[in-house]
Amino acid sequence: MNHRDMANAIRALAMDAVQQANSGHPGMPMGMADVATVLFTRFLKFDPAQPDWPDRDRFVLSAGHGSMLLYALLHLTGYEDMTMEELRNFRQLDSRTAGHPEYGHAAGIETTTGPLGQGLANAVGMALAERLLNARFGDALVDHHTYVIAGDGCLMEGVSHEAISLAGHLRLNKLIVLFDDNGISIDGSTDLAVSDDQIKRFEASGWATAQVDGHDPEAVAAALEAARSSDRPSLIACRTTIGYGAPNKQGTAATHGAPLGAQEIAAAREELGWPHAPFELPDEILSAWREAGARGGAESAAWQARLDGSAAELRETFTRQMAGELPNGWQQALGAFKAEIAAEAPTVATRVSSQKTLEVLTAAIPEMIGGSADLTGSNNTKSKSQGVVAPGSFDGSYIHYGVREHGMAAAMNGIALHGGLIPYGGTFLIFTDYCRPSIRLSALMKQRVIYVMTHDSIGLGEDGPTHQPIEQLAALRAIPNLLVFRPADTIETAECWELALQAKDSPSVLALTRQGLPTIRKAGPENLSAYGAYIMVPADSERQVTLLASGSEVHVAMEAQKMLREEGISAAVVSVPCWELFEQQPPHYRDEVLGPGTLHIAIEAACPFGWERWIESGGGFVGMRSFGASAPAKDLFKKFNVTAEAVVDAVKTRF
């Protein structure tokens, strides 16, 4: 079977599915069909019968709008769950063939793409994970490539700059990007908005580069062969014609994001020499594709034999890590740490509490991969046991991401998606705004990615309002399936870390202080933070007031409780380290904690948005209603009335 017929099968399925849905992007799949055919039939290491084979090559369609390219490839190569019926149901409710590829919808979809640049940045994390695991388990078990198809839009997005810079610095030589260089975006020719020399740009970041005719299969194959032997990551710019084969629309924006129309599809069928009915594949063409899909069966079987023949401890560790299971003994080590902290009762910032916790966890869970966006000493994310990952040296477990918050977050998604490692990384809480698209995708894809976000309020002090988060907690709490933790002391910090590690299907944010906080919790066998909220200090008589607080403001609430007692008012203090977990508790428990019928006052050095769900009518909020200012932390809390005195006033004016 010749290459042209196999590539045309992709083109036909793409234009037919988009036409039937009356929605979608046929141009990119038609333009990149030749490149994809070369990659999947000659180079990509995969096995549709074992879609989660750990040593498969990863293929990322960063230009996710061209999703029919991927769906067609998965069907043609024999992925069982990508049936022809799924292609017919493209973009329809409950189909596996969503408008953009969604992780978990079908085997062979390695990551959710659509927000441009994200797939490319995820792929950097995947390629990094491959090198990290290779350093631990060797070539016999981990030795594969990560391939990306990216478009002009992916390379325009800012996250791409961060991603390619990091990949070039680390010399991730098993990362190969195929650039769909078609010169067209939705608005028209890309020269409307961009005149970058992408080749020079990638070369400046330390990549190997090549330019080829994307419709010349032998040129594409030669470039891929050279890239696979490079000592650097590789960009192959494939000059293509968007909508290739549609005689009146190819090469124009008209093929980018709309169906071709029945008349143009009929003309394309004639142009391509494809006389078959919609969704009809000749047996000989489908057989050729299925044969290409079966290529990896022998390789996956040989890999399984190598795994089975490995030393028992190595095999068990590899299997456990790839399954995402935590090692034995880590919780016992954490419990012993909590007991020590309770005895010492230190007054430290929760960012320091986090580092103390990490000293225990990274020793007990070696698959934890840490990092920071150039704030290691401020985020306290590196433990003494962690070696640094460097170009050509991947036996460490700590990554200096540089000032690349968004690239870091996206790469951590890629590390988690790859499997075998648990990524965490830090920056300031204010810069979750720079990470937010990737945090959202962590939650959407149900990935265990842990974001260590320090300097969590005006308590960071003199850096001023540009660095003081006000609305960030509310914005993060608005993301579905994201656990937002704000611990009050070292004990809660350790508990929140435990919960983040146990949450296999959810990412977590740990919002941690710069300023010192006293230890106010006693250690016990139960993780009280797992309830999301609990009574830290009960009322000393019949409860009249419930003070709800998170993080550093729990101590403020406790001071206010003492002052109210002197006024003859009985209050309980409730610590609320995680709204999301509290929402999951049964109603009777929430009532027990909240005390229905009591006066509710919430205290948090952030905006009030969202707290109304926990405050009964007539209650109040003590916190921020403006941006902060530059001054020492104590002065700021006083200036903005986030104090015990303000809490007492809020109670008395409502009593």
VEXDREN-2710 file (C-alpha; in Angstrom, 1 decimal):
% VEXDREN-2710
k/r/px/py/pz
1/MET/0.0/0.0/0.0
2/ASN/1.4/3.4/-0.9
3/HIS/1.9/6.3/1.4
4/ARG/-0.5/8.6/-0.5
5/ASP/-3.5/6.3/0.0
6/MET/-2.8/5.9/3.7
7/ALA/-2.4/9.7/4.2
8/ASN/-5.6/10.3/2.2
9/ALA/-7.5/8.0/4.5
10/ILE/-6.7/10.5/7.3
11/ARG/-7.8/13.4/5.1
12/ALA/-11.1/11.8/4.2
13/LEU/-12.0/10.9/7.7
14/ALA/-11.2/14.4/8.9
15/MET/-13.2/16.2/6.3
16/ASP/-16.1/13.8/6.6
17/ALA/-16.3/13.9/10.4
18/VAL/-16.1/17.7/10.5
19/GLN/-18.8/17.9/7.8
20/GLN/-21.1/15.6/9.6
21/ALA/-20.7/17.5/12.9
22/ASN/-21.0/20.8/11.1
23/SER/-18.2/21.9/13.4
24/GLY/-14.5/21.5/13.6
25/HIS/-11.1/22.1/12.0
26/PRO/-10.4/20.0/8.8
27/GLY/-7.4/22.0/7.6
28/MET/-4.7/20.9/9.9
29/PRO/-5.4/17.2/9.7
30/MET/-5.5/17.4/5.9
31/GLY/-2.2/19.4/5.9
32/MET/-0.3/17.2/8.3
33/ALA/-1.6/13.8/7.1
34/ASP/1.6/13.1/5.3
35/VAL/3.8/13.9/8.3
36/ALA/1.6/11.9/10.6
37/THR/1.6/8.9/8.3
38/VAL/5.4/8.8/8.2
39/LEU/5.6/9.2/12.0
40/PHE/3.0/6.5/12.9
41/THR/4.1/3.9/10.2
42/ARG/7.8/4.2/10.5
43/PHE/8.9/5.7/13.8
44/LEU/6.4/5.9/16.6
45/LYS/6.8/3.1/19.2
46/PHE/3.3/2.2/20.3
47/ASP/1.0/-0.8/20.7
48/PRO/-2.8/-0.3/20.4
49/ALA/-3.3/-3.6/22.2
50/GLN/-1.3/-2.3/25.2
51/PRO/-2.1/1.4/25.0
52/ASP/-0.6/2.1/28.5
53/TRP/2.6/0.3/27.9
54/PRO/5.0/2.4/30.0
55/ASP/7.9/2.5/27.5
56/ARG/5.8/3.6/24.5
57/ASP/6.7/6.8/22.7
58/ARG/4.4/9.7/23.7
59/PHE/2.6/11.5/20.9
60/VAL/1.2/14.9/21.8
61/LEU/-1.1/16.8/19.4
62/SER/-0.4/20.3/20.8
63/ALA/-2.4/21.8/18.0
64/GLY/-5.5/20.2/19.5
65/HIS/-8.0/21.9/17.3
66/GLY/-6.9/19.4/14.7
67/SER/-8.2/16.6/16.8
68/MET/-9.5/14.6/13.9
69/LEU/-5.9/13.9/12.9
70/LEU/-5.4/12.1/16.2
71/TYR/-8.8/10.4/16.2
72/ALA/-8.3/9.1/12.6
73/LEU/-4.9/7.8/13.5
74/LEU/-6.2/6.0/16.6
75/HIS/-9.0/4.4/14.6
76/LEU/-6.7/3.4/11.7
77/THR/-4.0/1.9/13.8
78/GLY/-6.4/-0.2/15.8
79/TYR/-7.2/1.3/19.1
80/GLU/-10.2/-0.7/20.2
81/ASP/-12.2/2.1/21.7
82/MET/-11.8/4.5/18.8
83/THR/-14.5/2.9/16.5
84/MET/-15.8/4.3/13.3
85/GLU/-19.0/5.1/15.2
86/GLU/-17.0/7.4/17.5
87/LEU/-15.7/9.2/14.4
88/ARG/-19.2/9.6/13.1
89/ASN/-20.1/11.1/16.5
90/PHE/-17.3/13.7/16.4
91/ARG/-18.0/16.6/18.7
92/GLN/-21.3/15.0/19.9
93/LEU/-22.5/14.5/23.5
94/ASP/-20.7/11.7/25.4
95/SER/-18.5/10.7/22.4
96/ARG/-14.9/9.9/22.9
97/THR/-14.2/12.3/20.0
98/ALA/-14.5/15.7/21.8
99/GLY/-13.8/18.9/19.9
100/HIS/-10.3/18.9/21.3
101/PRO/-8.5/15.8/22.6
102/GLU/-9.4/15.1/26.2
103/TYR/-7.2/12.9/28.4
104/GLY/-9.1/9.9/29.7
105/HIS/-11.7/10.0/26.9
106/ALA/-9.9/7.4/24.8
107/ALA/-6.7/5.4/24.8
108/GLY/-3.9/7.0/23.0
109/ILE/-4.8/10.5/24.1
110/GLU/-1.8/11.4/26.2
111/THR/-3.0/14.9/27.3
112/THR/-5.8/17.3/27.0
113/THR/-4.9/19.9/24.4
114/GLY/-6.7/22.8/22.8
115/PRO/-5.3/25.8/24.8
116/LEU/-2.4/26.4/22.4
117/GLY/1.1/25.8/23.6
118/GLN/0.0/23.6/26.5
119/GLY/0.6/20.3/24.7
120/LEU/4.1/21.4/23.7
121/ALA/4.9/22.4/27.3
122/ASN/3.3/19.2/28.6
123/ALA/5.6/17.3/26.2
124/VAL/8.7/18.9/27.8
125/GLY/7.5/17.5/31.1
126/MET/7.0/14.1/29.5
127/ALA/10.4/14.1/28.0
128/LEU/11.9/15.2/31.3
129/ALA/10.1/12.4/33.1
130/GLU/11.5/9.9/30.6
131/ARG/15.1/11.0/31.4
132/LEU/14.5/11.0/35.1
133/LEU/13.1/7.5/35.1
134/ASN/15.7/6.3/32.7
135/ALA/18.4/7.4/35.2
136/ARG/16.7/5.3/37.9
137/PHE/15.6/2.2/36.0
138/GLY/18.0/2.1/33.0
139/ASP/17.6/1.7/29.2
140/ALA/16.0/-1.8/29.5
141/LEU/12.8/-0.3/31.0
142/VAL/12.8/3.3/30.1
143/ASP/14.0/4.4/26.6
144/HIS/11.5/6.3/24.5
145/HIS/10.8/9.5/22.6
146/THR/8.2/12.2/22.9
147/TYR/6.8/13.6/19.7
148/VAL/4.8/16.7/19.3
149/ILE/2.8/18.2/16.4
150/ALA/2.6/21.9/17.1
151/GLY/1.2/24.7/14.9
152/ASP/1.8/28.4/14.5
153/GLY/-0.6/29.2/17.4
154/CYS/1.3/26.9/19.8
155/LEU/4.5/28.8/19.0
156/MET/3.0/32.2/19.4
157/GLU/1.7/31.5/22.9
158/GLY/4.0/32.7/25.6
159/VAL/4.2/29.3/27.4
160/SER/6.0/27.9/24.3
161/HIS/8.9/30.3/24.9
162/GLU/9.3/29.1/28.5
163/ALA/8.9/25.4/27.5
164/ILE/11.4/25.4/24.6
165/SER/13.9/27.4/26.7
166/LEU/13.8/24.8/29.5
167/ALA/14.0/21.9/27.1
168/GLY/17.0/23.3/25.3
169/HIS/18.8/24.1/28.6
170/LEU/18.2/20.5/29.9
171/ARG/19.2/19.1/26.5
172/LEU/16.1/16.8/26.3
173/ASN/17.3/15.0/23.2
174/LYS/14.4/12.6/23.1
175/LEU/11.9/15.4/22.5
176/ILE/11.0/16.0/18.8
177/VAL/8.6/18.7/17.7
178/LEU/7.0/18.6/14.2
179/PHE/6.0/22.2/13.4
180/ASP/3.0/22.4/11.0
181/ASP/4.5/25.4/9.2
182/ASN/1.4/26.3/7.1
183/GLY/1.5/30.1/7.6
184/ILE/-2.3/30.3/8.3
185/SER/-4.2/31.2/11.5
186/ILE/-7.9/31.9/12.0
187/ASP/-7.6/35.5/11.1
188/GLY/-5.7/34.7/7.9
189/SER/-2.1/34.6/7.0
190/THR/0.2/34.5/10.0
191/ASP/2.1/37.5/8.7
192/LEU/-0.8/39.6/9.9
193/ALA/0.6/39.1/13.4
194/VAL/4.0/37.4/13.5
195/SER/7.3/37.5/11.6
196/ASP/9.4/35.4/13.9
197/ASP/12.1/33.2/12.4
198/GLN/11.1/30.0/14.3
199/ILE/14.2/28.1/13.2
200/LYS/16.5/30.8/14.7
201/ARG/14.4/31.0/17.8
202/PHE/14.7/27.3/18.5
203/GLU/18.4/27.3/17.7
204/ALA/18.9/30.2/20.1
205/SER/17.3/28.0/22.8
206/GLY/19.7/25.1/22.1
207/TRP/17.6/23.0/19.8
208/ALA/18.6/21.1/16.6
209/THR/16.5/22.2/13.7
210/ALA/15.6/21.2/10.2
211/GLN/13.2/22.4/7.5
212/VAL/11.4/20.0/5.1
213/ASP/8.6/19.8/2.7
214/GLY/5.8/18.3/4.8
215/HIS/4.3/16.6/1.8
216/ASP/7.5/14.8/0.9
217/PRO/7.4/11.6/3.0
218/GLU/11.1/10.7/2.4
219/ALA/12.2/14.2/3.5
220/VAL/10.2/14.0/6.6
221/ALA/11.6/10.5/7.4
222/ALA/15.1/11.6/6.9
223/ALA/14.6/14.6/9.3
224/LEU/13.1/12.3/11.9
225/GLU/16.0/9.9/11.6
226/ALA/18.4/12.7/12.2
227/ALA/16.4/14.1/15.1
228/ARG/16.4/10.7/16.8
229/SER/20.2/10.6/16.9
230/SER/20.6/14.3/18.0
231/ASP/22.1/15.2/21.4
232/ARG/19.6/18.1/21.7
233/PRO/15.8/18.4/21.4
234/SER/14.8/18.8/17.8
235/LEU/12.4/21.0/15.8
236/ILE/11.4/19.9/12.3
237/ALA/9.6/22.7/10.5
238/CYS/7.3/20.9/8.0
239/ARG/6.1/23.3/5.3
240/THR/2.6/22.2/4.6
241/THR/-0.6/23.4/2.8
242/ILE/-3.5/23.7/5.2
243/GLY/-6.5/21.8/3.8
244/TYR/-4.3/19.9/1.4
245/GLY/-6.4/18.4/-1.3
246/ALA/-9.4/20.8/-1.2
247/PRO/-8.8/22.5/-4.5
248/ASN/-10.6/25.8/-3.9
249/LYS/-9.9/26.3/-0.2
250/GLN/-6.5/24.7/0.5
251/GLY/-3.9/27.2/1.7
252/THR/-6.5/29.5/3.1
253/ALA/-8.0/30.3/6.5
254/ALA/-11.3/29.0/5.1
255/THR/-10.2/25.4/5.9
256/HIS/-9.0/26.2/9.4
257/GLY/-12.1/26.2/11.6
258/ALA/-15.1/25.3/9.5
259/PRO/-16.5/22.4/7.5
260/LEU/-15.4/22.4/3.9
261/GLY/-19.0/22.0/2.6
262/ALA/-20.4/19.2/0.4
263/GLN/-19.3/20.8/-2.9
264/GLU/-15.7/21.3/-1.8
265/ILE/-15.5/17.8/-0.3
266/ALA/-16.7/16.3/-3.5
267/ALA/-14.0/18.3/-5.3
268/ALA/-11.4/17.2/-2.8
269/ARG/-12.3/13.5/-3.3
270/GLU/-11.7/13.9/-7.0
271/GLU/-8.5/15.9/-6.4
272/LEU/-7.1/13.2/-4.1
273/GLY/-8.3/10.3/-6.1
274/TRP/-10.5/9.1/-3.2
275/PRO/-13.8/7.9/-4.7
276/HIS/-15.1/6.2/-1.5
277/ALA/-18.2/7.2/0.4
278/PRO/-18.0/9.1/3.6
279/PHE/-16.5/7.1/6.4
280/GLU/-15.8/4.2/4.0
281/LEU/-12.3/2.7/4.1
282/PRO/-11.1/0.2/1.5
283/ASP/-10.0/-3.1/3.2
284/GLU/-6.5/-2.9/1.7
285/ILE/-5.9/0.6/3.1
286/LEU/-7.3/-0.2/6.6
287/SER/-5.3/-3.4/6.6
288/ALA/-2.1/-1.5/5.8
289/TRP/-2.8/0.9/8.7
290/ARG/-3.6/-2.0/11.1
291/GLU/-0.4/-3.6/10.1
292/ALA/1.4/-0.4/11.0
293/GLY/-0.4/-0.4/14.3
294/ALA/0.7/-3.9/15.1
295/ARG/4.4/-3.1/14.6
296/GLY/4.8/-2.4/18.3
297/GLY/3.4/-5.7/19.6
298/ALA/6.7/-7.5/19.5
299/GLU/8.5/-4.5/21.1
300/SER/6.0/-4.3/24.0
301/ALA/6.2/-8.0/24.5
302/ALA/10.0/-7.9/24.6
303/TRP/9.8/-5.0/27.1
304/GLN/7.4/-7.0/29.3
305/ALA/9.9/-9.9/29.3
306/ARG/12.7/-7.5/30.4
307/LEU/10.5/-6.2/33.2
308/ASP/9.6/-9.7/34.3
309/GLY/13.3/-10.7/34.2
310/SER/14.4/-7.7/36.3
311/ALA/15.5/-8.0/39.9
312/ALA/12.5/-8.3/42.1
313/GLU/13.0/-5.1/44.0
314/LEU/13.5/-3.0/40.8
315/ARG/10.5/-4.6/39.2
316/GLU/8.3/-4.0/42.2
317/THR/9.4/-0.4/42.6
318/PHE/8.9/0.4/38.9
319/THR/5.5/-1.2/38.8
320/ARG/4.4/0.6/42.0
321/GLN/5.6/4.0/40.8
322/MET/3.9/3.6/37.4
323/ALA/0.7/2.7/39.1
324/GLY/0.9/5.8/41.2
325/GLU/0.9/3.9/44.5
326/LEU/2.9/5.3/47.4
327/PRO/5.6/3.2/49.2
328/ASN/5.1/1.5/52.5
329/GLY/6.1/3.4/55.6
330/TRP/5.7/7.0/54.5
331/GLN/2.8/7.8/56.7
332/GLN/4.5/6.3/59.7
333/ALA/7.5/8.6/59.1
334/LEU/5.1/11.5/58.8
335/GLY/3.4/10.6/62.0
336/ALA/6.7/10.5/63.9
337/PHE/7.5/13.9/62.5
338/LYS/4.1/15.3/63.7
339/ALA/4.8/14.0/67.2
340/GLU/8.2/15.7/67.2
341/ILE/6.6/19.0/66.1
342/ALA/3.9/18.8/68.7
343/ALA/6.6/18.3/71.4
344/GLU/8.7/21.2/70.1
345/ALA/5.8/23.6/69.3
346/PRO/8.0/25.8/67.0
347/THR/6.9/29.2/65.8
348/VAL/7.8/29.1/62.1
349/ALA/6.3/30.2/58.8
350/THR/4.3/27.5/57.1
351/ARG/6.7/27.6/54.2
352/VAL/9.3/26.5/56.6
353/SER/6.9/23.9/58.0
354/SER/6.5/22.6/54.5
355/GLN/10.3/22.3/54.1
356/LYS/10.5/20.4/57.3
357/THR/7.7/18.1/56.1
358/LEU/9.5/17.7/52.7
359/GLU/12.7/16.5/54.5
360/VAL/10.6/13.5/55.7
361/LEU/8.5/13.0/52.6
362/THR/11.2/13.1/49.9
363/ALA/13.3/10.6/51.9
364/ALA/10.3/8.3/52.2
365/ILE/8.9/8.8/48.7
366/PRO/11.8/9.0/46.3
367/GLU/9.5/9.5/43.2
368/MET/8.7/13.0/44.4
369/ILE/10.2/15.5/42.0
370/GLY/10.5/19.0/43.3
371/GLY/11.2/22.4/41.9
372/SER/10.7/26.1/42.0
373/ALA/10.4/29.0/39.6
374/ASP/13.7/30.6/40.7
375/LEU/12.4/30.9/44.3
376/THR/13.9/27.9/46.0
377/GLY/15.1/29.7/49.0
378/SER/11.8/31.5/49.4
379/ASN/9.5/28.6/48.6
380/ASN/11.5/26.2/50.7
381/THR/10.9/23.4/48.2
382/LYS/14.3/21.7/48.3
383/SER/15.2/19.1/50.9
384/LYS/18.7/18.1/51.9
385/SER/18.4/14.7/50.2
386/GLN/17.5/16.0/46.8
387/GLY/20.1/16.3/44.1
388/VAL/19.7/18.9/41.4
389/VAL/18.7/17.9/37.8
390/ALA/21.1/19.4/35.3
391/PRO/21.8/19.2/31.6
392/GLY/22.8/15.6/30.9
393/SER/22.4/14.7/34.6
394/PHE/19.0/13.3/35.6
395/ASP/19.7/11.3/38.7
396/GLY/18.6/14.1/40.9
397/SER/15.0/15.0/42.0
398/TYR/15.0/18.8/42.1
399/ILE/14.5/21.0/39.1
400/HIS/15.5/24.7/38.8
401/TYR/12.7/25.8/36.5
402/GLY/13.9/29.4/36.3
403/VAL/11.5/32.3/36.1
404/ARG/9.0/30.3/34.1
405/GLU/6.0/29.8/36.3
406/HIS/3.6/28.8/33.5
407/GLY/6.2/26.6/31.9
408/MET/6.9/24.9/35.2
409/ALA/3.2/24.2/35.8
410/ALA/2.7/22.8/32.3
411/ALA/5.8/20.7/32.6
412/MET/4.6/19.3/35.9
413/ASN/1.4/18.2/34.2
414/GLY/3.5/16.4/31.6
415/ILE/5.5/14.7/34.4
416/ALA/2.4/13.5/36.1
417/LEU/0.8/12.4/32.8
418/HIS/3.9/10.4/31.9
419/GLY/3.5/8.4/35.1
420/GLY/6.0/7.1/37.6
421/LEU/6.8/10.4/39.3
422/ILE/4.9/12.9/41.6
423/PRO/5.8/16.5/40.7
424/TYR/5.6/19.5/43.0
425/GLY/6.8/23.0/42.4
426/GLY/6.8/26.4/44.0
427/THR/6.3/30.0/43.4
428/PHE/4.5/32.9/45.2
429/LEU/0.8/32.5/45.5
430/ILE/0.3/35.8/43.6
431/PHE/1.9/34.0/40.6
432/THR/-0.8/31.4/40.4
433/ASP/-2.2/33.9/38.0
434/TYR/0.8/33.1/35.7
435/CYS/0.2/29.3/36.2
436/ARG/-3.6/29.3/36.1
437/PRO/-4.2/27.8/32.7
438/SER/-2.0/24.8/33.6
439/ILE/-3.5/24.5/37.1
440/ARG/-7.0/24.4/35.5
441/LEU/-5.8/21.6/33.1
442/SER/-4.3/19.7/36.1
443/ALA/-7.8/19.7/37.6
444/LEU/-9.5/18.9/34.3
445/MET/-7.2/15.9/33.7
446/LYS/-7.4/14.8/37.3
447/GLN/-3.6/14.8/37.8
448/ARG/-1.7/14.6/41.1
449/VAL/0.3/17.8/40.7
450/ILE/1.2/19.7/43.9
451/TYR/1.6/23.5/43.8
452/VAL/3.6/24.9/46.7
453/MET/2.5/28.6/46.8
454/THR/4.1/30.7/49.4
455/HIS/3.8/34.3/50.5
456/ASP/0.1/33.8/50.8
457/SER/-1.2/37.2/52.0
458/ILE/-0.4/40.7/53.0
459/GLY/1.7/38.9/55.6
460/LEU/4.6/38.8/53.2
461/GLY/5.1/42.5/54.0
462/GLU/7.4/44.9/52.3
463/ASP/7.3/43.5/48.8
464/GLY/4.0/45.3/48.6
465/PRO/0.7/45.0/46.7
466/THR/2.2/43.6/43.4
467/HIS/3.2/40.5/45.4
468/GLN/0.4/40.4/48.0
469/PRO/-2.4/38.0/46.9
470/ILE/-5.9/39.2/47.5
471/GLU/-8.3/37.5/45.1
472/GLN/-6.1/34.5/44.3
473/LEU/-7.5/32.1/46.9
474/ALA/-11.1/32.8/45.7
475/ALA/-10.0/32.3/42.1
476/LEU/-8.4/29.0/42.9
477/ARG/-11.3/27.8/45.0
478/ALA/-13.5/28.4/41.9
479/ILE/-11.7/25.7/39.9
480/PRO/-13.5/22.3/40.1
481/ASN/-11.5/19.3/41.3
482/LEU/-8.7/21.5/42.8
483/LEU/-7.8/21.1/46.5
484/VAL/-6.8/24.4/48.0
485/PHE/-5.0/24.0/51.3
486/ARG/-4.2/26.9/53.7
487/PRO/-2.7/25.4/56.8
488/ALA/-2.6/27.2/60.2
489/ASP/0.6/25.7/61.6
490/THR/3.2/23.0/61.1
491/ILE/0.9/20.2/62.1
492/GLU/-1.7/21.2/59.6
493/THR/1.0/21.7/57.0
494/ALA/2.1/18.1/57.4
495/GLU/-1.5/16.9/57.3
496/CYS/-2.2/18.9/54.1
497/TRP/0.9/17.4/52.5
498/GLU/-0.4/14.0/53.4
499/LEU/-3.8/14.7/51.8
500/ALA/-2.2/16.2/48.6
501/LEU/-0.2/13.0/48.2
502/GLN/-3.2/10.8/48.7
503/ALA/-5.3/12.7/46.2
504/LYS/-4.4/10.6/43.1
505/ASP/-7.1/12.2/41.0
506/SER/-6.8/15.9/42.1
507/PRO/-4.1/18.5/42.0
508/SER/-3.5/20.5/45.1
509/VAL/-2.4/24.0/46.0
510/LEU/-0.6/24.6/49.4
511/ALA/-0.9/28.3/50.3
512/LEU/1.8/29.0/52.8
513/THR/3.0/31.9/54.9
514/ARG/6.2/34.0/54.9
515/GLN/5.6/35.1/58.5
516/GLY/6.1/32.9/61.5
517/LEU/3.1/31.2/63.1
518/PRO/2.9/29.4/66.5
519/THR/2.1/25.7/66.7
520/ILE/-1.5/25.6/67.9
521/ARG/-2.5/22.0/67.1
522/LYS/-1.6/18.9/69.1
523/ALA/-0.6/15.9/67.1
524/GLY/-2.9/12.9/67.1
525/PRO/-3.4/9.7/65.1
526/GLU/-6.3/11.4/63.1
527/ASN/-5.7/13.8/60.2
528/LEU/-8.2/16.5/61.2
529/SER/-7.4/18.5/58.1
530/ALA/-9.0/15.7/56.1
531/TYR/-12.4/17.0/57.2
532/GLY/-11.7/20.3/55.5
533/ALA/-12.8/22.2/58.6
534/TYR/-12.9/21.3/62.3
535/ILE/-13.3/22.8/65.7
536/MET/-9.9/23.9/66.7
537/VAL/-10.9/25.4/70.0
538/PRO/-14.5/24.7/71.3
539/ALA/-16.6/27.2/73.1
540/ASP/-16.2/27.1/76.9
541/SER/-19.9/27.3/77.4
542/GLU/-23.0/27.3/75.1
543/ARG/-21.7/28.5/71.8
544/GLN/-22.9/31.9/70.7
545/VAL/-20.3/32.8/68.0
546/THR/-18.4/30.7/65.5
547/LEU/-15.1/32.1/64.3
548/LEU/-14.1/30.6/60.9
549/ALA/-10.5/31.1/59.7
550/SER/-7.8/29.7/57.6
551/GLY/-4.0/29.8/57.7
552/SER/-2.4/32.6/59.7
553/GLU/-5.8/34.0/60.7
554/VAL/-6.7/31.0/62.8
555/HIS/-4.3/32.5/65.4
556/VAL/-6.1/35.8/65.1
557/ALA/-9.4/34.0/65.8
558/MET/-8.0/32.3/68.9
559/GLU/-6.9/35.7/70.2
560/ALA/-10.3/37.1/69.5
561/GLN/-11.9/34.1/71.3
562/LYS/-10.0/35.0/74.5
563/MET/-11.0/38.7/74.2
564/LEU/-14.7/37.7/73.7
565/ARG/-14.6/35.5/76.7
566/GLU/-13.7/38.5/78.8
567/GLU/-16.7/40.2/77.3
568/GLY/-18.9/37.3/78.4
569/ILE/-19.4/36.0/74.9
570/SER/-18.8/32.3/74.2
571/ALA/-17.1/31.6/70.8
572/ALA/-15.7/28.5/69.1
573/VAL/-12.8/28.7/66.7
574/VAL/-13.0/26.6/63.5
575/SER/-10.0/26.0/61.3
576/VAL/-10.9/25.7/57.7
577/PRO/-7.7/24.4/55.9
578/CYS/-9.6/23.1/52.8
579/TRP/-13.1/24.3/51.6
580/GLU/-13.3/21.5/49.0
581/LEU/-12.9/18.7/51.6
582/PHE/-15.3/20.3/54.0
583/GLU/-18.0/20.5/51.2
584/GLN/-17.6/16.7/50.9
585/GLN/-18.5/16.0/54.5
586/PRO/-22.0/14.9/55.4
587/PRO/-24.5/17.6/56.5
588/HIS/-24.5/16.5/60.1
589/TYR/-20.8/17.0/60.4
590/ARG/-20.9/20.4/58.8
591/ASP/-23.6/21.4/61.2
592/GLU/-21.6/20.2/64.1
593/VAL/-18.7/22.4/63.0
594/LEU/-20.6/25.4/61.9
595/GLY/-23.0/25.6/64.7
596/PRO/-26.3/26.6/63.0
597/GLY/-28.0/29.5/64.7
598/THR/-24.7/31.0/66.1
599/LEU/-23.2/34.2/64.8
600/HIS/-20.6/33.4/62.1
601/ILE/-17.6/35.6/61.5
602/ALA/-15.1/34.5/58.9
603/ILE/-11.5/35.8/59.0
604/GLU/-9.0/35.6/56.1
605/ALA/-6.5/38.1/54.9
606/ALA/-8.0/37.8/51.4
607/CYS/-11.1/39.0/49.6
608/PRO/-14.4/37.8/51.0
609/PHE/-15.7/36.2/47.8
610/GLY/-17.0/32.7/48.5
611/TRP/-17.1/32.9/52.3
612/GLU/-20.8/33.6/52.2
613/ARG/-21.5/29.9/51.8
614/TRP/-20.2/29.4/55.4
615/ILE/-21.7/32.5/57.0
616/GLU/-25.4/32.5/58.0
617/SER/-27.5/35.6/57.5
618/GLY/-26.3/38.4/59.7
619/GLY/-22.7/37.1/59.9
620/GLY/-19.6/39.1/59.0
621/PHE/-16.2/38.9/57.3
622/VAL/-12.9/40.3/58.6
623/GLY/-10.3/40.5/55.8
624/MET/-9.3/42.4/52.7
625/ARG/-11.5/44.6/50.5
626/SER/-8.7/46.4/48.7
627/PHE/-5.2/45.7/47.5
628/GLY/-2.4/45.7/50.1
629/ALA/0.5/48.1/50.7
630/SER/4.3/48.0/51.3
631/ALA/5.1/47.8/55.0
632/PRO/6.1/45.2/57.6
633/ALA/3.5/42.5/58.1
634/LYS/2.3/43.6/61.6
635/ASP/1.7/47.1/60.4
636/LEU/-0.3/45.8/57.4
637/PHE/-2.6/43.6/59.5
638/LYS/-3.3/46.5/61.7
639/LYS/-3.8/49.0/58.8
640/PHE/-6.3/46.6/57.1
641/ASN/-8.0/45.6/60.3
642/VAL/-7.2/41.9/60.1
643/THR/-6.8/41.7/63.9
644/ALA/-8.4/40.2/66.9
645/GLU/-9.8/43.6/67.9
646/ALA/-11.5/43.9/64.5
647/VAL/-13.0/40.4/65.0
648/VAL/-14.3/41.4/68.5
649/ASP/-15.8/44.6/67.0
650/ALA/-17.5/42.6/64.2
651/VAL/-19.1/40.4/66.8
652/LYS/-20.2/43.1/69.2
653/THR/-21.8/45.2/66.4
654/ARG/-23.9/42.2/65.5
655/PHE/-24.8/41.0/68.9
END
